[in-house]
Amino acid sequence: MDLISKYLPYILAGISVGGQYALIAIGYTMVYGILRLINFAHGDIFMAAGLIMIYLAATMPLAIALPFVIIITVFIGFAVERVAYKPLRTAPRMSVMISAIGVSYLIQNLALYVTGGLAKTYPSIPWISDTIKIFGSTTKRVTVITPILTVVLIAALVLLIKTTKIGMAMRAVSKDFDTSQLMGIKINTVISVTFIIGTFLAAVGSLLYFSNYTAIVPTSGAMPGLKAFVAAVFGGIGSIPGAVIGAFIIGICENIIKSGGSSWTTFSDAFTFVLLIVILFVKPTGLFGEKATDKV
């Protein structure tokens, strides 16, 4: 019983943060699946959603601020794709990657200018931020809500991809970009929808994540973004189930490591990247990644 009471809060926190990483990781894996592009700005858009929430909550009721945060974040994701990536559709892949890194630093520096580099405190969201007890362990309600909401959103996404016309187009483009274009699929629409879905999930993940980790600085999206990217690679980048499972594994493991005390907490971030190195040695395509075949 003592063992359960000791580790339960860390396991619950791991499941919660794993769900939040999953919502970010899906954005990485969907964009890569269609464009073969790592959107390095994705973590910074996640951070921007947190800052937008802080400023909107200070000027309007939370009930109005919440949907506006999601709408503005989705617009940022759409604008980034149209301005930074669409003009480079036929450019070498290195050019697109450099553009993605440039957008990442642009968002960070804009956040630095707006905040003056000072940490901003995320507003407390009623009910979600309330404290509850589970088997004697005290935690926030967001810890319980996150995995449930994550599963619901992922189920809705899978349903969209499997059953809708735009979902079929996304699957076709991910299989063969050039052939899909020749078959009359509107590539730009598919890519825009992909970015909109990815940034929508990142915005929801931001609301959940910063309800627990309330201090936001311009680099607050860097580490969650990197861990979500590792989760996507770990699960097999391009695979939505793989990204989700990888995110939950990383979230739970890093929080169990933290249970070892302050000396172990230092290594919780390093564990994520050690895990990436190991999985790339053992299975370079990730847990659920498909082996690439050369076309002749």
SULBEL-V949378 format. One record per backbone hydrogen bond with DSSP energy under -1.0 kcal/mol. NH is the residue of the N-H (numbers start at 1). CO is the residue of the C=O. If there is no record, write none. Layout:
((NH | CO) (NH | CO))
This chain:
((5 | 1) (6 | 2) (7 | 3) (8 | 4) (11 | 7) (12 | 8) (13 | 9) (14 | 10) (15 | 11) (16 | 12) (17 | 13) (18 | 14) (19 | 15) (20 | 16) (21 | 17) (22 | 18) (23 | 19) (24 | 20) (25 | 21) (26 | 22) (28 | 24) (29 | 25) (30 | 26) (31 | 27) (32 | 28) (33 | 29) (34 | 30) (35 | 31) (36 | 32) (40 | 38) (42 | 39) (45 | 41) (46 | 42) (47 | 43) (48 | 44) (49 | 45) (50 | 46) (51 | 47) (52 | 48) (53 | 49) (54 | 50) (55 | 51) (56 | 52) (57 | 53) (59 | 56) (60 | 56) (64 | 61) (65 | 61) (66 | 62) (68 | 64) (69 | 65) (70 | 66) (71 | 67) (72 | 68) (73 | 69) (74 | 70) (75 | 71) (76 | 72) (77 | 73) (78 | 74) (79 | 75) (80 | 76) (81 | 77) (82 | 78) (83 | 79) (84 | 80) (85 | 81) (86 | 81) (88 | 85) (89 | 86) (91 | 88) (96 | 92) (97 | 93) (98 | 94) (99 | 95) (100 | 96) (101 | 97) (102 | 98) (103 | 99) (104 | 100) (105 | 101) (106 | 102) (107 | 103) (108 | 104) (109 | 105) (110 | 106) (111 | 107) (112 | 108) (113 | 109) (114 | 110) (115 | 111) (116 | 112) (118 | 115) (120 | 216) (122 | 214) (128 | 126) (129 | 125) (132 | 139) (134 | 137) (137 | 134) (139 | 132) (141 | 130) (142 | 128) (143 | 140) (145 | 141) (146 | 142) (149 | 145) (150 | 146) (151 | 147) (152 | 148) (153 | 149) (154 | 150) (155 | 151) (156 | 152) (157 | 153) (158 | 154) (159 | 155) (160 | 156) (161 | 157) (162 | 158) (163 | 159) (164 | 160) (168 | 164) (169 | 165) (170 | 166) (171 | 167) (172 | 168) (173 | 169) (174 | 170) (175 | 171) (176 | 172) (180 | 176) (181 | 177) (182 | 178) (183 | 179) (184 | 181) (185 | 180) (187 | 185) (190 | 186) (191 | 187) (192 | 188) (193 | 189) (194 | 190) (195 | 191) (196 | 192) (197 | 193) (198 | 194) (199 | 195) (200 | 196) (201 | 197) (202 | 198) (203 | 199) (204 | 200) (205 | 201) (206 | 202) (207 | 203) (208 | 204) (209 | 205) (210 | 206) (212 | 209) (213 | 209) (216 | 120) (220 | 217) (222 | 219) (225 | 221) (226 | 222) (227 | 223) (228 | 224) (229 | 225) (230 | 226) (231 | 227) (232 | 228) (233 | 229) (234 | 230) (235 | 231) (236 | 232) (239 | 236) (243 | 239) (244 | 240) (245 | 241) (246 | 242) (247 | 243) (248 | 244) (249 | 245) (250 | 246) (251 | 247) (252 | 248) (253 | 249) (254 | 250) (255 | 251) (256 | 252) (257 | 253) (258 | 254) (260 | 257) (261 | 258) (265 | 261) (266 | 262) (267 | 264) (268 | 265) (271 | 267) (274 | 270) (275 | 271) (276 | 272) (277 | 273) (278 | 274) (279 | 275) (280 | 276) (281 | 277) (282 | 278) (283 | 279) (286 | 283) (287 | 234) (288 | 235))
